[in-house]
Amino acid sequence: MRKIVVVLVLFVLAGWAVYDTLSNQVASPVEDGTQHESEIVEGIEVGNQASDFALRTLDGKEVRLSDLRGKRVM
């Protein structure tokens, strides 16, 4: 019984990983050039682009949010 549960959990995790990978490969309108920069809505609602800002790292380098476009940030 324990082996069945472990195998079932592994299948669920593998399925979730495949789904997550495939869902993140869909290009956004900004990346494929169909939406102009002036048409992008900034704000705090789901689907809106975050405002660009800059922060300093612990070693003093400046990092802008726009430098990380296309990468996952947290």
C-alpha positions as CSV (number, residue, x, y, z in Angstrom):
1,M,0.0,0.0,0.0
2,R,2.8,2.4,0.8
3,K,4.5,1.8,-2.6
4,I,1.2,2.7,-4.3
5,V,0.9,6.0,-2.5
6,V,4.6,6.9,-3.2
7,V,4.1,6.1,-6.9
8,L,0.9,8.1,-7.0
9,V,2.6,11.1,-5.4
10,L,5.5,10.9,-7.9
11,F,3.0,10.8,-10.9
12,V,1.2,13.8,-9.5
13,L,4.4,15.8,-9.0
14,A,5.7,14.8,-12.5
15,G,2.4,15.8,-14.1
16,W,2.5,19.2,-12.2
17,A,6.1,19.8,-13.4
18,V,5.2,19.1,-17.0
19,Y,2.1,21.3,-16.8
20,D,4.1,24.2,-15.2
21,T,6.8,23.9,-17.8
22,L,4.4,23.9,-20.7
23,S,2.3,26.7,-19.4
24,N,5.3,29.0,-18.9
25,Q,6.4,28.6,-22.6
26,V,3.5,30.6,-23.9
27,A,4.8,33.9,-25.2
28,S,3.3,37.0,-23.8
29,P,2.1,39.8,-26.2
30,V,5.0,42.0,-25.2
31,E,7.6,39.3,-26.0
32,D,6.3,38.5,-29.5
33,G,5.9,42.1,-30.5
34,T,2.1,42.3,-30.9
35,Q,1.6,44.9,-28.1
36,H,3.4,48.3,-28.1
37,E,5.0,49.6,-24.9
38,S,2.5,52.5,-24.8
39,E,-0.4,49.9,-24.5
40,I,1.0,48.1,-21.5
41,V,-1.0,48.7,-18.3
42,E,1.1,49.0,-15.2
43,G,-0.4,48.4,-11.8
44,I,-1.1,45.9,-9.1
45,E,-3.9,43.9,-10.7
46,V,-3.3,40.4,-12.0
47,G,-1.9,40.5,-15.6
48,N,-0.6,44.0,-15.4
49,Q,3.1,44.7,-15.9
50,A,5.1,45.7,-12.7
51,S,6.6,49.1,-12.6
52,D,10.3,49.2,-13.2
53,F,12.5,49.9,-10.1
54,A,16.1,49.5,-9.1
55,L,17.7,48.1,-5.9
56,R,21.3,47.7,-4.7
57,T,22.6,44.2,-4.0
58,L,24.7,43.5,-0.9
59,D,27.9,44.0,-2.9
60,G,26.7,47.4,-4.1
61,K,25.6,46.6,-7.7
62,E,22.4,48.1,-9.0
63,V,19.8,45.7,-10.4
64,R,16.8,46.9,-12.3
65,L,13.6,44.9,-12.6
66,S,13.7,45.5,-16.4
67,D,17.1,43.7,-16.5
68,L,15.3,40.5,-15.3
69,R,12.6,40.5,-18.0
70,G,11.8,36.9,-19.0
71,K,13.3,35.4,-15.8
72,R,11.5,34.3,-12.7
73,V,11.9,36.6,-9.8
74,M,10.6,36.4,-6.2
